[in-house]
């Protein structure tokens, strides 16, 4: 049995994936998959080299894992090769362009994406909301596996901080106006007892100062879990404090925000939008709260006792142990292998 995973390299020749993609690659290696490294696809020559490499390294006895999106042209050619050779193909979805809407410019891009999902052997998606969307696109429910939550693998053995302070809200990630517009509305909340702490890149320093909002800089994905000590990890998006609106806000219904994995890996309970795809998981594990609006966030926090917060923090710490070891990716891939009788 030839077990491989496709890894698109960056322009510098390094692993081109995000933290979530890199962690899955690591789990795949642990499970005996071999990397099939594809150079960065920036012209016709590199695409032809990639196709040649696929043909030379894949046969009918192969099991191939591909994380998507990975580029329309490569997806299309892999789909053709899959039909000709009939190897086993496992797709791990990070984004569905039809739902994300950011990069979709032509209808045939959506068509290629749907065909790709319909013709693969197993699909690992984010959650049940995404699974139901895929079923609505004529994809068999029997081959769809929700991962539940993306892992946040760490080599560090540092102790998870046990400090208790339920009056701190932490926001980490892309803080640009374009990507995170709601952050620049937080000063409207008129907070008295709650402190908001920001981490990430792109924060607009031109905005007026607010003593309840502080920016602490940008750190690597590996550093962040050891920096976040206490409080809540806030996962919000869109252009409003009242709800998660716009294309990015609506997309939360279907996806597992990776920043929630970051917060939980640090042992922080989370606050997220009640309609987000990860809300059922957080409620089930009692590792945070789901809310409809940020407008009354301080009143919500006042109603939570120190004991309730401590319980949620303990549950977040339990999840952290799993996330740091890649438990959820291991489980999803094992289910995929069972379906394929590997």
LUMMI-804078 format. One line per field, with one value per residue (C-alpha): residue number from 0; residue in one letter; x, y, z. Coordinates in pm, 1 decimal, padded with zeros to 6 digits. Each point is the difference from the previous one (the first is absolute). Layout:
BEGIN
n <- NUM  ...
res <- A  ...
xx <- X  ...
yy <- Y  ...
zz <- Z  ...
//
This chain:
BEGIN
n <- 0  1  2  3  4  5  6  7  8  9  10  11  12  13  14  15  16  17  18  19  20  21  22  23  24  25  26  27  28  29  30  31  32  33  34  35  36  37  38  39  40  41  42  43  44  45  46  47  48  49  50  51  52  53  54  55  56  57  58  59  60  61  62  63  64  65  66  67  68  69  70  71  72  73  74  75  76  77  78  79  80  81  82  83  84  85  86  87  88  89  90  91  92  93  94  95  96  97  98  99  100  101  102  103  104  105  106  107  108  109  110  111  112  113  114  115  116  117  118  119  120  121  122  123  124  125  126  127  128  129  130  131  132  133  134  135  136  137  138  139  140  141  142  143  144  145  146  147  148  149  150  151  152  153  154  155  156  157  158  159  160  161  162  163  164  165  166  167  168  169  170  171  172  173  174  175  176  177  178  179  180  181  182  183  184  185  186  187  188  189  190  191  192  193  194  195  196  197  198  199  200  201  202  203  204  205  206  207  208  209  210  211  212  213  214  215  216  217  218  219  220  221  222  223  224  225  226  227  228  229  230  231  232  233  234  235  236  237  238  239  240  241  242  243  244  245  246  247  248  249  250  251  252  253  254  255  256  257  258  259  260  261  262  263  264  265  266  267  268  269  270  271  272  273  274  275  276  277  278  279  280  281  282  283  284  285  286  287  288  289  290  291  292  293  294  295  296  297  298  299  300  301  302  303  304  305  306  307  308  309  310  311  312  313  314  315  316  317  318  319  320  321  322  323  324  325  326  327  328  329  330  331  332  333  334  335  336  337  338  339  340  341
res <- X  X  X  X  X  X  X  X  X  X  X  X  X  X  X  X  X  X  X  X  X  X  X  X  X  X  X  X  X  X  X  X  X  X  X  X  X  X  X  X  X  X  X  X  X  X  X  X  X  X  X  X  X  X  X  X  X  X  X  X  X  X  X  X  X  X  X  X  X  X  X  X  X  X  X  X  X  X  X  X  X  X  X  X  X  X  X  X  X  X  X  X  X  X  X  X  X  X  X  X  X  X  X  X  X  X  X  X  X  X  X  X  X  X  X  X  X  X  X  X  X  X  X  X  X  X  X  X  X  X  X  X  X  X  X  X  X  X  X  X  X  X  X  X  X  X  X  X  X  X  X  X  X  X  X  X  X  X  X  X  X  X  X  X  X  X  X  X  X  X  X  X  X  X  X  X  X  X  X  X  X  X  X  X  X  X  X  X  X  X  X  X  X  X  X  X  X  X  X  X  X  X  X  X  X  X  X  X  X  X  X  X  X  X  X  X  X  X  X  X  X  X  X  X  X  X  X  X  X  X  X  X  X  X  X  X  X  X  X  X  X  X  X  X  X  X  X  X  X  X  X  X  X  X  X  X  X  X  X  X  X  X  X  X  X  X  X  X  X  X  X  X  X  X  X  X  X  X  X  X  X  X  X  X  X  X  X  X  X  X  X  X  X  X  X  X  X  X  X  X  X  X  X  X  X  X  X  X  X  X  X  X  X  X  X  X  X  X  X  X  X  X  X  X  X  X  X  X  X  X  X  X  X  X  X  X  X  X  X  X  X  X
xx <- 00000.0  00145.4  -00119.6  00089.2  -00109.4  00039.1  00178.2  00022.8  00325.9  00028.3  00204.6  00300.4  -00033.7  -00134.7  -00327.3  -00249.7  -00283.3  -00153.4  00029.0  -00314.2  00133.5  00346.3  -00146.1  -00200.7  00312.2  00173.7  -00280.3  00009.9  00374.4  -00060.0  -00254.4  00245.4  -00077.8  00286.8  00020.3  -00042.2  00142.2  -00124.4  00192.2  -00188.0  -00234.5  00060.7  00017.9  -00079.1  00340.5  -00042.1  -00350.9  00126.6  00278.6  -00258.2  -00221.0  00300.0  00095.8  -00355.0  -00008.4  00340.4  -00077.9  -00363.6  -00145.7  -00319.2  00131.7  00054.7  -00190.1  00041.4  -00087.0  -00046.4  -00080.3  -00212.9  -00025.3  00320.2  -00054.9  -00263.1  00238.9  00172.4  -00337.1  -00134.7  00297.5  -00001.7  -00369.5  00080.2  00284.8  -00228.2  -00257.4  00266.7  00200.3  -00269.8  00221.2  -00161.2  -00036.6  -00058.7  -00076.2  00042.3  -00191.4  00131.4  -00212.2  -00290.5  00036.5  -00370.1  -00075.6  00300.8  -00075.1  00329.2  00181.2  -00290.0  00006.3  -00143.4  -00276.8  00224.4  00213.6  -00302.2  -00073.4  00354.9  -00018.7  -00331.8  00115.2  00314.9  -00197.6  -00254.7  00264.3  00242.1  -00029.7  -00009.9  -00050.9  00116.4  -00183.7  -00029.2  -00330.6  -00359.4  -00106.3  00262.0  -00095.8  -00363.7  00107.7  00199.8  -00292.8  -00206.3  00253.1  -00074.8  00291.5  -00065.3  -00032.1  00173.2  00334.1  -00002.1  00182.2  -00014.7  00334.1  -00183.5  00284.3  00345.6  00292.9  00272.2  00308.0  00276.9  00338.5  00029.4  -00058.4  -00065.4  -00274.8  -00334.3  -00058.4  -00272.1  -00051.7  -00362.7  -00121.3  -00336.3  00018.8  00252.0  -00096.1  00279.2  -00016.2  00274.2  00049.1  -00013.1  -00096.8  -00012.5  -00299.5  -00086.6  00015.4  -00117.7  -00212.8  -00192.9  00318.2  -00010.8  -00351.8  00086.8  00056.4  -00378.7  -00055.1  00088.8  00148.6  00049.9  00137.0  00106.3  00336.7  00046.6  00346.3  00096.0  00269.6  00080.1  00106.3  -00156.6  -00144.5  -00066.2  00199.8  -00162.7  -00316.8  -00058.0  00132.9  -00231.6  00107.4  -00210.6  00155.4  00369.5  00210.2  00276.3  00169.7  00036.1  00145.6  00054.7  -00264.5  00233.4  00056.1  -00361.7  -00136.9  00268.1  -00071.9  -00375.4  -00035.6  -00353.7  -00333.8  -00216.1  00095.0  -00244.7  -00088.6  -00209.1  -00002.4  -00169.2  -00096.6  -00222.1  -00003.7  -00365.9  00057.5  00250.8  -00093.2  00130.9  00162.2  00264.0  -00258.7  -00239.7  00288.4  00039.3  -00317.5  00190.0  00356.1  00214.3  00193.9  00360.1  00043.0  -00239.0  00248.4  00271.6  -00198.8  -00089.6  00358.7  00097.2  -00267.1  -00227.6  -00377.9  -00148.3  -00277.9  -00143.5  -00302.5  -00298.3  -00048.5  00362.6  00089.3  00198.6  -00269.8  -00149.9  00346.7  00081.4  -00336.4  00030.0  00345.9  -00102.5  00312.9  -00151.7  -00315.0  -00186.2  -00155.4  -00214.2  00156.9  00305.1  -00202.9  -00082.1  00320.0  00085.2  -00340.5  00040.6  00336.9  -00139.2  -00252.5  00271.7  00139.4  00365.3  -00091.0  -00178.2  00296.5  00239.5  -00202.5  00008.9  00372.9  00056.7  -00196.1  00203.1  00318.4  -00124.7  -00059.8  00343.8  00162.2  -00173.3  00057.8  00370.5  00041.9  -00206.4  -00279.8  -00278.7  00195.5  00116.6  -00359.7  -00141.0  00271.8  -00046.9  -00372.4  00085.5  00234.1  -00271.5  -00242.0  00265.1  00101.7  00362.6
yy <- 00000.0  00334.5  00271.6  00357.8  00352.8  00293.1  00305.1  00319.5  00176.8  00375.1  00220.3  -00052.3  -00378.4  -00039.4  -00150.1  00249.0  -00084.2  00180.5  -00132.0  -00212.5  -00152.6  -00059.0  -00175.2  -00235.3  -00074.1  -00090.5  -00235.8  -00162.7  -00062.1  -00154.1  -00232.9  -00122.5  00231.6  00122.5  00360.1  00067.1  00352.6  00214.2  00321.4  00328.7  00022.1  00335.9  -00080.7  -00265.0  -00163.6  -00056.0  -00137.8  -00248.4  -00109.8  -00050.3  -00212.7  -00210.9  -00053.2  -00110.4  -00250.6  -00147.1  -00038.8  -00114.7  -00331.0  -00198.5  -00125.8  00351.6  00189.3  00372.9  00274.6  00351.9  00311.3  00254.6  00257.9  -00069.4  00179.0  -00063.2  -00133.6  -00253.3  -00110.8  -00048.1  -00208.0  -00210.5  -00066.8  -00121.1  -00221.5  -00138.8  -00101.5  -00169.4  -00178.8  -00048.0  00047.2  00080.1  00373.2  00166.2  00371.8  00218.3  00327.9  00323.0  00237.5  -00037.7  00279.1  -00008.0  00094.3  00221.4  00206.3  00191.3  -00161.8  -00122.5  00200.7  -00244.4  -00259.2  -00277.5  00031.7  -00103.8  -00279.9  -00141.2  00019.5  -00186.9  -00267.5  -00050.5  -00058.8  -00223.5  -00228.6  -00044.8  -00306.9  00169.1  00361.4  00130.5  00327.1  00242.3  -00074.7  -00113.0  00332.3  -00043.0  -00366.7  00096.7  00254.2  -00269.7  -00242.5  00274.3  -00001.3  -00367.2  -00142.4  -00326.4  00040.1  -00336.5  00135.2  00328.3  00015.5  00315.8  00053.2  00180.3  00246.4  00057.8  -00089.1  00231.9  -00220.6  00123.8  -00148.6  00209.2  -00178.9  00323.1  -00015.1  00149.4  00314.2  -00030.2  00371.6  00101.0  00334.3  00008.8  00372.6  -00023.8  -00050.6  -00111.7  00040.8  -00155.7  -00010.4  00226.7  00342.5  00201.7  00221.8  -00215.8  -00336.6  00090.8  00317.4  -00067.6  00050.2  00371.7  00025.2  -00145.5  00346.0  00049.2  -00253.2  00247.8  -00274.3  00055.9  -00324.8  -00188.7  00028.6  -00090.4  -00121.5  -00024.5  -00216.9  -00021.5  00196.1  00292.8  00186.6  00362.4  00209.6  00311.6  -00076.3  00198.8  -00142.9  -00180.7  -00096.2  -00315.8  -00121.8  -00085.8  -00135.0  -00240.8  -00073.0  -00291.7  -00341.0  -00330.9  -00275.8  -00201.7  00287.6  00109.2  -00284.2  00068.9  00374.0  -00027.3  -00048.9  00075.5  00148.7  -00098.4  -00059.0  00197.7  -00134.0  00249.4  00133.0  00238.9  00363.3  00025.2  -00041.1  -00106.1  -00316.9  -00159.5  00158.1  00023.7  -00279.7  -00069.6  -00001.4  -00228.7  -00236.0  -00069.4  -00210.2  -00265.4  00008.6  -00079.0  00318.5  -00100.6  00276.8  -00195.4  -00288.3  00247.3  00125.5  -00349.0  -00122.9  00274.3  -00123.1  00301.0  -00039.2  00170.9  00240.7  -00041.8  00085.9  -00222.7  -00094.1  -00086.4  -00350.2  -00072.3  00116.6  -00350.9  -00144.5  00268.9  -00043.2  -00378.9  00020.4  00286.8  00190.1  00343.6  00190.7  00084.3  00346.1  00190.7  00345.3  00172.6  00301.5  -00145.1  -00198.0  00161.8  -00087.9  -00357.2  -00030.5  00143.8  -00284.5  -00265.7  -00094.5  -00072.3  -00365.4  -00020.6  00160.5  -00236.9  -00301.3  00121.3  00066.9  -00353.5  -00139.6  00214.9  -00137.4  -00355.6  00080.2  00161.5  -00335.4  -00152.5  00294.7  00014.9  -00366.1  00005.0  -00215.8  00126.2  -00034.8  -00347.9  -00101.0  00139.4  -00159.2  -00331.7  00014.3  00075.6  -00298.5  -00221.5  00106.7  -00083.4  -00328.0  00109.8
zz <- 00000.0  -00112.8  00241.6  -00099.4  00074.9  -00236.5  00137.0  -00205.4  00087.3  00037.9  -00234.5  00230.0  -00019.3  00352.5  00116.3  -00140.7  00232.7  00292.5  00354.6  -00054.2  -00324.8  00145.2  00303.3  -00221.5  -00206.0  00324.5  00101.9  -00344.2  00032.3  00342.1  -00162.2  -00261.6  -00292.5  -00219.5  -00114.4  -00370.4  -00018.1  -00288.5  -00082.3  00018.4  -00300.2  -00165.4  -00373.0  -00261.1  00038.8  00375.0  -00053.1  -00262.1  00237.0  00273.9  -00226.3  -00105.7  00364.2  00085.0  -00287.0  00092.6  00370.9  00002.5  -00114.0  00056.0  00336.8  00131.5  00265.7  -00055.5  00249.5  -00131.2  00201.8  -00185.8  -00138.4  -00190.2  -00328.6  -00265.7  -00267.9  00223.2  00140.2  -00351.5  -00114.9  00317.6  -00061.1  -00353.2  00125.2  00270.3  -00259.6  -00215.4  00267.9  00267.5  00304.1  00336.4  00055.8  00338.5  -00006.1  00309.0  -00036.6  00149.5  -00206.4  -00239.9  -00253.5  -00086.2  00360.9  00067.5  -00313.5  00015.8  -00293.3  -00211.9  -00324.5  -00250.4  00020.3  -00132.1  00314.0  00205.6  -00247.8  00030.1  00379.3  00014.6  -00245.6  00200.3  00320.2  -00171.7  -00151.6  00289.7  00222.8  00343.4  00105.1  00337.8  00065.8  00294.2  00171.5  -00048.3  -00155.0  -00271.9  -00035.4  -00061.7  -00261.7  -00181.2  00014.0  -00162.7  -00285.0  -00078.4  00197.9  00181.5  00376.6  00049.0  -00118.7  00197.2  00336.0  00217.1  00174.7  00287.3  00060.8  -00147.2  00222.0  00122.6  00035.4  00227.3  00087.9  00312.7  00329.2  00185.4  00259.4  -00099.8  00205.2  00265.9  00076.2  00050.4  -00136.6  -00175.8  -00078.1  -00283.4  -00365.3  -00231.9  -00378.0  -00211.1  -00376.3  -00303.0  00137.0  -00321.7  -00076.3  -00299.3  00175.5  00349.5  -00017.2  00322.1  00205.3  -00084.3  00141.9  00341.5  00147.8  -00028.2  00279.3  00280.0  00216.6  00372.1  00141.9  -00312.0  -00172.0  -00369.4  -00101.0  -00370.0  -00159.6  -00370.7  -00305.2  -00181.6  00298.0  -00095.3  00242.6  -00140.9  00193.9  00314.8  00325.8  00239.1  00350.0  -00014.1  -00327.1  -00022.8  -00284.9  00103.8  -00332.6  -00239.2  00088.7  -00177.5  00016.3  00223.6  00243.7  00037.9  00220.4  00260.3  -00002.5  00053.0  00373.9  00106.1  -00106.1  -00296.9  -00359.6  -00215.6  -00346.4  -00195.3  -00354.3  -00237.8  00001.5  00307.4  00377.7  -00013.4  -00199.6  -00236.5  -00331.5  -00354.3  -00200.0  00266.5  00276.9  -00183.6  -00078.5  00373.7  -00014.9  -00196.5  00127.7  00301.7  00070.6  00063.2  00256.1  00224.9  -00013.1  00100.5  00298.3  00119.1  -00043.3  00247.2  00240.4  -00053.1  -00013.5  -00305.5  -00088.8  -00349.3  -00212.3  00077.9  -00368.1  -00072.1  -00108.7  00316.5  00243.5  00051.2  00069.3  00257.3  00171.8  00006.6  00157.6  00232.2  -00101.1  -00056.7  -00084.5  -00321.4  -00027.9  -00248.5  00038.4  00145.1  00108.2  00341.9  00051.4  00334.1  00146.3  -00124.2  00171.4  00325.3  00015.0  -00021.6  00340.4  00067.9  00053.8  -00335.7  -00172.9  00179.2  -00118.6  -00361.3  00027.5  00132.9  -00294.9  -00240.1  00156.6  -00056.0  -00367.7  -00017.0  00075.6  -00303.8  -00232.8  00079.6  -00101.8  -00321.2  00140.7  -00227.3  -00326.7  00101.1  00073.7  -00326.0  -00215.7  00179.4  -00084.0  -00363.9  -00013.7  00147.2  -00274.1  -00261.1  00169.7  00026.2
//
